[in-house]
């Protein structure tokens, strides 16, 4: 786990969705309720000025975790705490307001997350007004101009509408909006996946610079391992709603322990042409409504044995990392 003071703590987060047909249909057709466990027992901490990343295939539950962390989706079980305060059980409305100001979110699609009918200056100023961070209009305008300069745009751009900007510029506007409430913690849900590769690098470098300058903590969601290697101090690997490995970035890339982590890294193109033998990812992620018994990865795992098919592994310490794998615990791999 992180040695830095914990700003964010997620403990045993679980989210179950009811995907059943309506009650009358189930009664007439003789069907039972169908529950989808999108996230099961996810726990981690994020220190101040630290970046923790979550990676995994589509459908592994990364975005569901992000929405629970930021307060957009209530967990079915477990809790999320900011500086020890549960964000879903604050003592008062004032405390809830203070907590919301301290965390923000940057979404995947920069155009869909911006109101097309509002000018950019109004979009960025909205959190400033909501949290009463400025005394008058002149102070708000000055703060909006400062934020636009901070993300590499001109204050005059505030008079334009989102459709007048490129994708990379729109994401800069989203970052400025996220910063407008003076947050300490930002959840980044695939913030560069909708952008061109050259623009991705610019946005990632901007986010690193802002982190150093403002002392921000990031929770970074991505399926791109090259991106998280550049951004994160620690990486959590998710599979079918569970974290199967949590390790420092350098250690995960140098010596991944979990078979799924190894498969993900083997799927990254070997531009250095090292000649290392690589095993491509085989099979597909199981249906989360009807997951396999035991370890959810065992149908695709080359190291699976009888215990994997019967018992779900727990996330246990393995050196400086944590791994949920019977084969690793038994020193079989």
C-alpha positions in Angstrom: 0.0 0.0 0.0 1.0 3.7 -0.3 3.3 5.1 2.3 1.9 8.6 1.7 -0.8 9.9 4.1 -4.2 8.6 2.8 -6.4 11.3 1.4 -9.0 8.8 -0.1 -9.9 5.4 1.3 -12.2 2.9 -0.5 -13.1 0.0 1.7 -14.8 -3.2 0.4 -16.7 -1.3 -2.3 -19.5 -3.3 -3.9 -22.1 -2.4 -6.5 -24.9 -4.7 -7.6 -27.4 -3.7 -10.3 -30.8 -5.3 -10.7 -31.2 -6.1 -14.4 -34.4 -8.2 -13.9 -37.4 -7.9 -16.1 -40.4 -6.1 -14.5 -42.2 -8.0 -11.7 -45.2 -8.9 -13.8 -43.1 -10.3 -16.6 -41.1 -12.4 -14.2 -44.3 -13.7 -12.6 -45.9 -14.7 -16.0 -42.7 -16.2 -17.4 -41.6 -17.9 -14.2 -38.2 -16.1 -14.1 -36.1 -15.1 -11.1 -34.5 -11.8 -10.4 -31.2 -11.2 -12.2 -28.5 -9.4 -10.4 -25.3 -8.1 -11.9 -22.3 -7.6 -9.5 -20.4 -4.9 -11.3 -17.9 -4.4 -8.5 -17.2 -6.7 -5.6 -15.0 -6.0 -2.5 -12.7 -3.3 -4.0 -10.4 -1.7 -1.4 -7.5 0.8 -1.9 -6.1 4.1 -0.6 -4.8 7.1 -2.5 -2.2 9.4 -0.8 -1.9 13.1 -1.1 -0.2 14.1 -4.4 -0.4 10.5 -5.6 -1.9 8.9 -8.7 -3.5 5.5 -8.5 -4.6 3.9 -11.8 -7.1 1.2 -12.5 -6.7 -0.9 -15.7 -8.6 -3.8 -17.2 -10.7 -4.8 -20.2 -14.0 -3.2 -20.9 -16.7 -4.4 -18.5 -14.3 -5.0 -15.6 -16.0 -2.4 -13.4 -13.4 0.5 -13.6 -15.9 3.3 -14.4 -18.4 2.0 -11.8 -15.7 2.3 -9.2 -14.9 5.8 -10.4 -18.5 6.9 -10.1 -18.8 5.6 -6.6 -15.5 7.3 -5.6 -16.7 10.7 -6.8 -20.2 10.3 -5.4 -22.2 9.9 -8.5 -23.3 6.3 -7.8 -24.1 5.0 -4.3 -22.4 1.7 -3.4 -24.4 -1.3 -2.5 -21.8 -2.1 0.2 -18.6 -0.7 1.6 -17.6 3.0 1.9 -15.6 5.8 0.5 -13.9 8.3 2.8 -12.1 11.6 2.2 -9.8 12.4 5.1 -11.7 9.9 7.2 -15.1 11.3 6.4 -17.6 8.9 4.7 -18.8 10.8 1.5 -22.1 8.9 1.7 -22.8 9.7 5.4 -21.7 13.2 6.1 -22.7 14.8 9.4 -24.4 17.8 7.8 -25.4 19.5 4.6 -22.5 22.0 5.0 -20.0 19.1 5.4 -21.5 17.4 2.3 -20.9 20.7 0.4 -17.3 20.9 1.6 -16.6 17.3 0.6 -18.1 17.8 -2.9 -15.8 20.8 -3.4 -12.8 18.8 -2.6 -13.3 16.2 -5.4 -14.1 16.6 -9.1 -14.2 14.4 -12.2 -12.9 14.5 -15.8 -15.0 12.4 -18.2 -14.0 10.4 -21.3 -15.9 12.4 -23.9 -15.0 16.1 -23.6 -17.8 17.2 -25.8 -20.6 15.2 -24.2 -19.6 16.5 -20.7 -19.9 20.2 -21.8 -23.2 22.0 -22.1 -23.3 23.0 -25.8 -25.7 25.9 -25.0 -23.3 27.6 -22.5 -20.3 29.7 -23.3 -17.0 28.4 -21.9 -16.7 31.1 -19.3 -20.1 30.2 -17.9 -19.2 26.5 -17.8 -16.0 27.1 -15.8 -17.7 29.7 -13.6 -20.5 27.4 -12.6 -18.7 25.6 -9.8 -17.2 28.9 -8.5 -20.7 30.2 -8.1 -22.1 27.0 -6.7 -19.5 26.8 -4.0 -19.4 30.6 -3.5 -15.7 30.9 -4.1 -15.8 34.4 -5.4 -17.4 37.6 -4.1 -18.6 39.3 -7.3 -18.7 39.0 -11.1 -15.3 40.7 -11.6 -13.6 38.2 -9.3 -15.3 35.3 -11.1 -14.2 36.6 -14.5 -10.6 37.0 -13.2 -10.6 33.5 -11.9 -12.0 32.1 -15.1 -9.3 33.9 -17.1 -6.7 32.5 -14.7 -7.9 29.0 -15.1 -8.0 29.2 -18.9 -4.4 30.4 -19.0 -3.5 27.6 -16.5 -4.7 24.9 -19.0 -3.0 26.6 -22.1 -6.0 28.6 -23.5 -6.6 32.3 -23.9 -9.0 34.1 -21.6 -10.8 35.4 -24.7 -11.7 31.8 -25.5 -14.2 32.1 -22.6 -16.7 33.9 -25.0 -16.9 30.9 -27.3 -19.0 27.8 -27.3 -17.7 24.2 -27.0 -18.4 23.3 -30.6 -15.8 26.0 -31.7 -12.9 24.0 -30.1 -11.0 20.8 -31.1 -11.2 17.7 -28.9 -8.0 18.5 -27.1 -9.1 22.0 -26.4 -12.4 20.8 -25.1 -10.6 18.5 -22.7 -8.5 21.4 -21.5 -11.8 23.2 -20.8 -13.0 20.2 -18.8 -9.8 20.3 -16.8 -10.3 24.0 -16.1 -13.8 23.4 -15.0 -12.6 20.6 -12.7 -10.0 22.9 -11.2 -12.5 25.8 -10.6 -13.6 24.5 -7.2 -10.0 24.2 -6.0 -10.2 20.4 -5.5 -7.7 18.2 -3.9 -8.7 15.0 -5.6 -9.7 14.4 -9.3 -11.2 11.2 -10.8 -10.1 10.9 -14.4 -12.3 8.4 -16.3 -10.4 7.6 -19.6 -9.6 11.3 -20.1 -7.5 10.9 -23.2 -9.1 7.9 -25.0 -11.2 10.0 -27.3 -8.2 12.1 -28.4 -5.5 11.7 -31.1 -2.2 10.2 -29.8 -0.2 13.5 -30.2 -3.0 15.4 -28.3 -3.1 12.7 -25.6 0.6 13.4 -24.8 -0.1 17.1 -24.4 -3.1 16.5 -22.1 -1.2 14.0 -19.9 1.8 16.3 -19.6 -0.6 19.1 -18.6 -2.2 17.0 -16.0 1.3 16.0 -14.6 2.3 19.7 -14.4 -1.0 20.6 -12.7 -0.5 17.9 -10.2 3.0 19.1 -9.3 1.9 22.8 -9.2 -1.4 22.3 -7.3 -0.6 19.2 -5.2 -3.5 17.2 -6.7 -4.3 13.5 -6.2 -5.6 11.6 -9.2 -7.6 8.4 -9.5 -6.9 7.4 -13.2 -9.1 5.0 -15.1 -7.7 3.7 -18.4 -7.3 0.6 -20.6 -4.1 2.0 -22.1 -1.1 0.7 -20.2 1.3 3.1 -21.8 -0.8 6.0 -20.4 -0.9 4.7 -16.8 2.8 3.9 -16.9 3.4 7.6 -17.6 0.9 8.9 -15.0 0.6 6.5 -12.0 2.6 5.7 -9.0 0.6 2.5 -8.4 -1.7 0.4 -10.6 -4.6 -1.8 -9.7 -5.6 -4.4 -12.3 -9.3 -5.2 -12.4 -11.0 -8.3 -13.7 -14.8 -8.9 -13.6 -15.4 -6.4 -10.8 -12.4 -7.3 -8.5 -8.9 -6.0 -8.1 -6.6 -9.0 -8.9 -3.3 -7.1 -8.5 -2.3 -3.9 -6.9 1.4 -2.9 -7.2 3.8 0.0 -7.7 4.0 0.9 -11.4 7.6 0.0 -12.0 7.2 -3.4 -10.3 4.1 -4.3 -12.2 5.7 -3.6 -15.5 9.0 -5.3 -14.6 7.5 -8.4 -12.9 3.7 -8.8 -13.0 2.5 -11.6 -10.7 -1.1 -12.3 -11.6 -1.6 -14.3 -14.9 -4.1 -11.7 -16.1 -1.6 -8.8 -15.5 0.9 -10.8 -17.5 -1.5 -11.3 -20.4 -2.4 -7.5 -20.4 1.3 -6.6 -20.6 1.9 -9.3 -23.3 -0.7 -7.5 -25.4 1.3 -4.3 -25.5 3.3 -4.0 -28.8 7.0 -4.8 -28.3 8.5 -1.8 -30.0 12.0 -2.6 -28.7 11.8 -6.1 -30.3 13.3 -7.8 -27.3 12.3 -11.2 -28.5 10.7 -12.1 -25.2 8.1 -14.8 -25.6 4.6 -13.4 -25.3 1.2 -15.0 -24.6 -1.8 -13.2 -26.2 -5.0 -12.8 -24.2 -7.3 -15.7 -25.0 -11.1 -16.0 -24.5 -13.5 -13.3 -23.4 -14.5 -11.8 -20.1 -17.3 -13.9 -18.6 -20.9 -12.8 -18.3 -21.0 -10.8 -15.0 -24.6 -11.9 -14.4 -23.5 -15.6 -14.3 -19.8 -15.5 -13.4 -17.8 -18.7 -13.1 -17.4 -20.3 -9.7 -14.1 -19.8 -7.8 -11.6 -17.5 -9.3 -13.4 -15.6 -12.1 -10.3 -15.7 -14.3 -9.8 -19.5 -14.1 -11.5 -20.3 -17.5 -8.8 -18.2 -19.3 -5.9 -18.9 -16.9 -3.0 -21.1 -18.0 -2.0 -21.7 -14.3 -5.4 -22.7 -13.0 -5.8 -25.8 -10.8 -8.6 -27.4 -8.8 -8.6 -24.8 -6.0 -9.1 -22.0 -8.5 -12.3 -23.6 -9.8 -13.8 -23.9 -6.3 -12.6 -21.0 -4.1 -12.4 -17.2 -4.8 -8.9 -15.9 -4.0 -8.5 -12.9 -1.7 -6.2 -10.0 -2.3 -3.2 -10.8 -0.2 0.3 -9.2 0.3 3.0 -10.5 -2.1 6.1 -8.4 -1.4 5.4 -4.8 -2.0 2.4 -5.7 -4.1 -1.0 -7.4 -3.4 -2.3 -10.2 -5.5 -5.5 -12.3 -5.6 -4.3 -15.6 -7.1 -4.1 -19.1 -5.6 -1.2 -20.0 -7.9 0.9 -17.1 -6.7 0.0 -17.9 -3.1 1.1 -21.5 -3.6 4.3 -20.4 -5.4 3.2 -22.3 -8.5 4.1 -19.3 -10.8 
